[in-house]
């Protein structure tokens, strides 16, 4: 979990002496954090590898810094296009951060055009079933697992997804089943048999990415879907509803 590596880095920046983090997470966010903190005056090296060294400093300075694009948000919107068999252009995206996601979408039959700062996806009417195994970075990200299960539930054929990172990450599956998905969970494996259509239902988000998976399913379902516990979703996606509305999705938030 790269949050643990980030916390260790933050705690070490102003600590006296040298700190070494072994078995460190290698996600792009770790590199971005190192670059940000070094610009503030920290002395960190090795981010992106499993071995990070931090030399403590007495203080940090104010800086202006542009953070990296959100790779999971990029993957989510690519899958939103795929589940709706649509074409979209995502700006301010770095394809190098989501290579396994792009590889799986292309394996499914999507056509992706990658430029320096944007990704364009064109999706055919028929997609192919694929198998996925989540792995630590640079493998397939666990945060995209539920998003792909939602997508694959609409793809003809049988797909198999294996979750190798977190336990209990299939809690959202029962909610997709309420919408007509055919998914069987056996331990860390989900077996998805694609259906022609999903249907609106009253469901609840069980976590951040599982909630986003329900939004994707709702976007192409017949009828109206009501999703409870949306605070999970809003925690991880900035201006999510506004972006979905700009893409033509009929979605609104009901308070109270």
N, C-alpha and C positions, 0 to 999 in steps of 0.2 A: 504494500500500500504506500503510494508515494507521499501521502500526507505525513506519515511518520518521518520520512527522510526530510521533508520540508521543515517540520518542527525541530528536528535535530540540528539542521543548518541554522535556523533562526536562533536557537538557544546558544549556539556556539560562537556566533559572530562577535559578541561582546564579552565572551568568557575569557578568562586569563589562560594563556598558554595555547597549545595546539590540540585540535580535535581531529580524529580520523573516524570516518563513517565507513564501515565495511558492509558489503551486501546492500548497497544503496540502490534505491529505485532509479531507473534510467529514463523516465518519461521526459518529454520536451519541457514540461513545466519546471522540472528541476534545473534544467539549463537556463531557462528564462529567469528563475529566481536567483540563480548564481549571478547572471549578468546584471540584474537589477541591484542586488546587494553590493556587488563589486563597484558598480557606478556610485554607490553611496559611500564607498570607502572600505568595504569589507575585503578580506583576503581569502578567497575561496577558489579552489581549483579541483577539477576532476568530475564536475557535474556531467551527466550523460554516460558515465561509467559506473561500475559497482564500487568504486573506491574514491571517496571525497575527502579532501583535506581542508581544514579551516584554521587559519591563524587568527586568534582573537585580536580585536582592535579596541581602543578606548571609547571611540564614538563613531557614529555615522552621520552623514550630512544629507540635507534635503536635495532631491533631484527631481527632474521630470523624466518620465519613462513611459514608453508605449509597450503594453504587454502583448504577448503573442495571441493569435486568434484561438478561439475555443474549438479544439479539435473534435470534441464530442458533440457540440452543437452543429458543427459542419456535417458530421456523420449523420446526425439526426435529420437534418434537412435533406440530405441526399436520399435517405431512406423514405422520407415523406414524399419526395418526387417519385421514388420507385413504387411505393405502395399505391399511388394514384396513377401510375403509368403516365407520368407527366414529364415536362422538360423545365428545368430551372437553372438559373445562373447564381452561384453563391460567390459573393465578393468578400475580400479580406479573408481568404482561406489558404492554408498551407497544406498541399496534398502530401508532402513528405512526412507529415505527422500522422497520417491515417492510411498508410500504404496497405495494410491488411484489409481495411474496410473497402477501399477502392478495388482491390484485387477480387474480393468476394462479389461486389456489385458487377464487375465486369464478367466474372464467372457466371453470374446469373443472366447475363445478356445485355446489361446496361452499357450505353456508349458514353464514356466520359472524356471530355476535352479539358486538359489541365494547362493552365497558364501560370505565370509567376505568382499572381495574387488572387486568382479566382478559379473556380471549378464549374464547368457546365456539364449537366447530365441530361441525356436524352434516353427515355425509357420506352422500350417496345411494349406492345400489348401482352405478349407472352414472355414470362420469365422462367428460368430453370431453378429447380430445387438444388440446394447446396448443403454441405456439411460444414460445421464450424466448431472449433475448439478455442476457448479463451485461454490466453497465455500472458505472462508478464510482458511488458513492453520490451522489444518491438513486436510482440505477437499480437493476436487479435484482442482488442481491449474488452475487458469484462463489462465496462460501461455501455458498450454497444450490443451486448448480448440480448437484452430484452427488446431493444429496437428491432433487431434482425428477426427475432422470433415472431414479433408482430407482423413484419413484412412477409416472412416465409409462410405464415398462416394463410396468405392469399395466393400462394404460388403452387401451381399444379405439381403433384408428386410428393415424395416424402423427404423431409430434411431432418438431419440429426444435429443437435447442438449440445456440446459438452462444456459445462462450467467448471473450470479448473482453479478458479481464484477464490471465490466466496461461497460459503454455504448459505442455504435458504434464500437464494436469489431467484427462485421461481415462484415467489408468492403471488406475483401478478398474473400468473398463468390462468388461475381460476377465474379471474375477471375477463380475460380474453375468451375463455370458454363460454362465459355468459353471453358473449357477443357472437357466438357461433363457431369459434375456432375449434379445431380438433387437435388437441395437444395432450400427450401423455408424458408424465415426468417419472423417471425411474432413477432415483438417487441424484447424481449430478448430470444426468442426461435427459434432454427433452426431445421427444419425437413428434414432429409436426407434419400432419397430413393436410396439404393445402385444400382450401374450400373456395368455391366460386364467389361467395359473398359473405360478408359479415353484417351483423344487424345491430342497430342501436339498442342500448340497454342502460340500466343504472348500475354503475360500477364505482370502484374506489381505488385511488392510487395507494399502493402499499409502500412505495419508495420513489425516489426521484426518477430514475430511468424507467422503472416499471410504469410510472404515471405517464411519462412521455410516450411509451409504447401504446398506451390506451388512447392517447390523443391521435397518434398515427392511425390506429385501427378505426377510431371514430370518424376520421377525415374521409374515409371511403365507404363507411357503412351505410346501409339503407336505414333511414329513420333517424331519430334523435338519440344522442347519447348524453347522459349526465354523469360527470366524473366528480366524485367527492374527494376530499383530502388534497385539494390542488396545491396546498402550501408546499408539498413536496416538490411539485413541478416548478413552481415559481422560484424556488430556492436556487435552481440550477440553470434557468434560461432567462436571459435578460429580454424584456419586452416581447415575450413569447407570443402572447395573443395578438399584439400589433403586427408582428411579422407574419403570423398565420393568416390574419385578415387581409394583409397586402397580397398574399398568394391566392386569395379568393375563398378562403375557408369561412363558413358561416359559424362563427364561434363567439361566445360572450361569457363573461364571468358574472355569476350571481352571488351577491354577498348576503350574508345572514342565513 
